[in-house]
Amino acid sequence: MSLSSLARSDNKDAEAPVRAPILSQAGATAIPRSLSIVLLTQNDEASIELVVRSLLSGLETWADDLEILAVDRGSHDRTGILLERLAAEEPRLIVLHQPASCSYGRVLTSALGLVSKEFVLITEAQPGLDVDLLKRSFTLLSDYDAVLGFRQRQGWSQLTTLLWSWLLRFALGLRVRDLYCPFKLYRAEFFRQQTLEMGGPLINAEMIYKFVRAGYVYTEIALGPEPASKPSKTPLRRKLALFWEALCELSNYSGRCYQEEHGCI
């Protein structure tokens, strides 16, 4: 099997554009709704309580079995305190604390190692998280093993999204529209069978690559407009340095994958 043949999505023609499937509310009852939500948060004091309560109330009668693993990534505000207060009154909420120095990949794998339900949603503590979209996404899980979201982005975000999409297709043979979109719904058994190695944000690329190598199939769906984000305090020079680090990580990883594919190691 060649690297370029590994990307298995709803697009059967490698040269045709990826099309978002039509979601149906009526078919949502076809699959038992056993769901873990990995909720990544950092300095979200103003919104974290609203996000968690919205998920719990919106999914209370819909989910057959639900847990939320909220991961506080070294917040400097009251995010962690608010989460602990919520967890004291809500047994379905599990709070994990990680230092700010812990990399994104390590934070994510620590949470994924604890999920206990049939499916897992990886997302961020954004007030605009669409609970109804999550429910409708379950209609696709009778045909696919994962549902990955993508957004229409603008400016720098649009440029980097398009660039990473091209790089992933070239390096790993993956057709992914929006690698960093905070909506990734997976069949959780995958994470109990696989070991993830990357420490940075490109762990999402490793995740999808190993997912399709294991024989799973994913599809992509369009989310609503990109919500207004907190003003970035990261200078352009630092952004470029982070991009270069990620590019080197991708190069090293794709090289190892190529060697494994061709029996060089």
C-alpha positions in Angstrom: 0.0 0.0 0.0 1.5 3.4 -1.0 1.3 6.4 1.3 -0.9 8.3 -1.2 -3.5 5.5 -1.0 -4.1 5.8 2.7 -6.5 8.7 2.9 -9.9 7.1 3.0 -12.7 9.6 3.3 -16.1 10.1 1.8 -14.3 11.1 -1.4 -13.8 8.0 -3.5 -12.2 9.9 -6.4 -8.8 11.2 -5.4 -9.0 14.1 -7.8 -12.6 15.2 -7.0 -13.2 17.9 -4.3 -14.2 16.6 -0.9 -17.9 17.2 -0.4 -19.6 17.5 3.0 -22.3 14.9 3.5 -25.9 15.9 4.2 -26.7 15.5 7.9 -30.1 14.1 9.0 -31.7 14.6 12.3 -34.1 11.7 11.8 -31.4 9.0 11.7 -29.7 10.1 14.9 -31.4 7.3 16.9 -29.9 4.6 14.8 -26.6 4.5 16.9 -26.3 4.2 20.7 -24.9 7.5 21.9 -22.1 6.6 24.2 -19.8 9.6 24.1 -16.7 11.0 25.8 -15.9 14.7 25.2 -12.3 15.8 25.5 -12.7 19.5 26.2 -9.4 21.4 25.9 -9.4 24.8 27.8 -6.9 27.5 28.7 -7.6 30.8 30.3 -11.3 30.5 29.5 -12.7 31.9 32.8 -15.3 34.0 31.1 -16.9 31.1 29.1 -15.9 27.7 30.6 -18.9 27.4 32.9 -21.3 28.3 30.1 -19.7 25.8 27.7 -19.8 22.9 30.2 -23.3 23.6 31.3 -24.5 23.9 27.7 -23.0 20.5 26.9 -24.4 18.8 29.9 -27.9 20.2 29.4 -27.9 19.9 25.6 -26.9 16.2 25.8 -28.6 15.2 29.0 -31.6 13.4 27.4 -29.9 12.6 24.1 -26.7 10.8 25.2 -27.2 7.3 26.6 -23.8 7.4 28.3 -21.8 10.7 28.6 -18.6 11.9 30.2 -16.7 15.2 29.8 -12.9 15.2 30.3 -12.1 18.9 30.7 -8.3 19.5 30.4 -7.1 22.7 31.9 -3.8 23.6 30.1 -2.0 25.6 32.8 -4.6 28.5 33.0 -3.5 31.6 34.8 -7.1 32.7 35.6 -9.9 30.9 37.5 -10.6 28.4 34.8 -9.3 25.4 36.8 -11.2 26.5 40.0 -14.5 26.9 38.1 -14.1 23.4 36.6 -13.4 21.9 40.0 -16.6 23.5 41.4 -18.6 22.2 38.5 -17.1 18.7 38.9 -18.1 18.7 42.6 -21.8 18.8 41.6 -21.6 16.9 38.3 -20.2 13.3 38.3 -20.1 13.2 34.5 -17.4 15.9 34.5 -13.8 14.8 35.0 -11.2 17.6 35.4 -7.5 17.1 34.4 -4.9 19.7 35.1 -1.7 20.0 33.0 1.1 22.6 33.4 1.4 25.2 30.8 4.8 23.7 29.8 3.1 20.5 28.8 2.9 20.2 25.0 -0.4 20.0 23.1 0.3 16.5 22.1 1.0 15.3 25.6 -2.1 17.1 26.9 -4.3 15.4 24.3 -2.9 11.9 24.7 -3.2 12.1 28.5 -6.9 12.8 28.1 -7.5 10.2 25.3 -6.0 7.6 27.5 -8.8 8.0 30.0 -11.9 7.9 27.7 -14.2 5.1 28.4 -17.1 5.5 26.0 -17.7 4.2 22.5 -17.1 7.5 20.7 -15.0 10.5 21.6 -15.3 14.2 20.5 -12.1 16.3 20.6 -13.0 19.9 20.9 -12.2 23.2 22.7 -14.1 25.3 25.2 -15.6 27.7 22.7 -19.0 29.3 23.4 -20.1 28.6 19.9 -19.9 24.8 20.1 -22.9 23.5 18.2 -24.6 20.8 20.2 -27.2 20.2 17.5 -24.4 19.6 14.9 -22.8 17.1 17.2 -26.1 15.2 17.5 -26.6 15.2 13.7 -23.1 14.0 13.2 -24.0 10.8 14.8 -26.2 9.9 11.8 -22.9 9.5 9.8 -21.4 7.0 12.2 -23.3 4.1 10.7 -21.2 4.6 7.5 -18.0 6.2 8.9 -15.7 5.7 11.9 -14.9 9.4 12.3 -16.4 12.8 11.5 -13.9 15.7 11.1 -15.1 19.3 10.9 -13.8 22.2 8.8 -14.5 25.9 8.7 -14.3 28.6 6.1 -11.5 30.8 7.4 -10.1 34.2 6.7 -6.7 35.9 6.6 -3.7 34.3 8.2 -5.9 31.4 9.4 -7.1 30.7 5.9 -3.6 30.7 4.5 -2.2 28.4 7.1 -5.1 26.0 6.8 -4.7 25.7 3.0 -1.0 25.3 3.4 -1.3 22.5 5.9 -3.9 20.8 3.8 -1.5 20.7 0.8 1.4 19.6 2.9 -0.5 16.7 4.5 -1.6 15.5 1.1 1.9 15.7 -0.3 3.7 14.2 2.8 1.2 11.6 4.1 -1.4 11.2 1.3 -4.1 12.6 3.6 -7.0 14.7 2.3 -7.9 16.9 5.3 -9.4 20.3 4.8 -8.9 21.8 8.3 -6.3 19.9 10.5 -6.8 22.2 13.5 -10.6 22.5 13.4 -11.8 21.8 17.0 -14.4 19.3 16.0 -13.1 15.7 15.7 -15.5 12.8 16.4 -13.8 9.4 16.5 -14.6 5.8 17.3 -12.8 5.6 20.6 -11.5 2.0 20.3 -8.8 3.4 17.9 -7.1 5.2 20.8 -7.1 2.1 22.9 -5.3 0.2 20.2 -2.8 2.8 19.0 0.1 4.7 20.6 0.5 8.4 19.5 4.0 9.8 19.5 4.0 13.4 18.4 4.2 16.1 21.1 3.0 19.1 19.1 -0.2 20.2 17.3 0.7 17.8 14.5 -0.4 15.0 16.6 -3.7 15.5 14.8 -2.0 14.5 11.5 -0.4 11.4 13.1 -3.9 10.6 14.5 -5.6 10.7 11.1 -2.7 8.9 9.4 -2.8 6.0 11.8 -6.5 6.0 11.8 -6.7 5.3 8.0 -3.8 2.8 8.2 -5.8 0.8 10.7 -8.6 0.5 8.2 -11.0 3.1 9.6 -12.9 5.5 7.3 -13.6 9.2 8.0 -15.7 11.9 6.4 -15.7 15.7 6.8 -18.5 18.2 7.5 -18.8 21.9 7.3 -19.1 23.8 10.5 -20.6 27.3 10.8 -18.5 30.5 10.4 -15.3 30.7 12.4 -16.1 32.3 15.8 -14.3 35.5 16.9 -11.2 34.4 18.8 -9.3 36.0 21.5 -6.7 38.5 20.2 -3.4 36.7 19.7 -0.5 38.0 21.6 2.0 35.8 19.7 4.3 37.9 17.6 4.7 37.1 13.9 8.3 36.0 14.4 7.2 33.4 17.0 4.3 32.2 14.7 6.8 31.6 11.9 9.1 29.8 14.3 6.3 27.5 15.5 5.3 26.8 11.9 8.9 25.9 11.1 9.1 23.5 14.1 5.8 21.8 12.9 7.1 21.6 9.4 10.3 19.8 10.6 8.2 17.5 12.7 6.0 16.6 9.7 9.1 16.0 7.6 10.7 13.7 10.2 7.4 11.8 10.7 6.6 11.4 7.0 10.2 10.1 6.5 9.8 7.5 9.2 6.4 6.5 7.7 8.0 6.1 4.3 10.8 3.9 5.7 8.2 1.7 7.5 6.1 1.5 4.4 9.0 0.3 2.2 10.6 -1.9 4.9 13.7 0.3 5.2 13.8 -0.1 9.0 
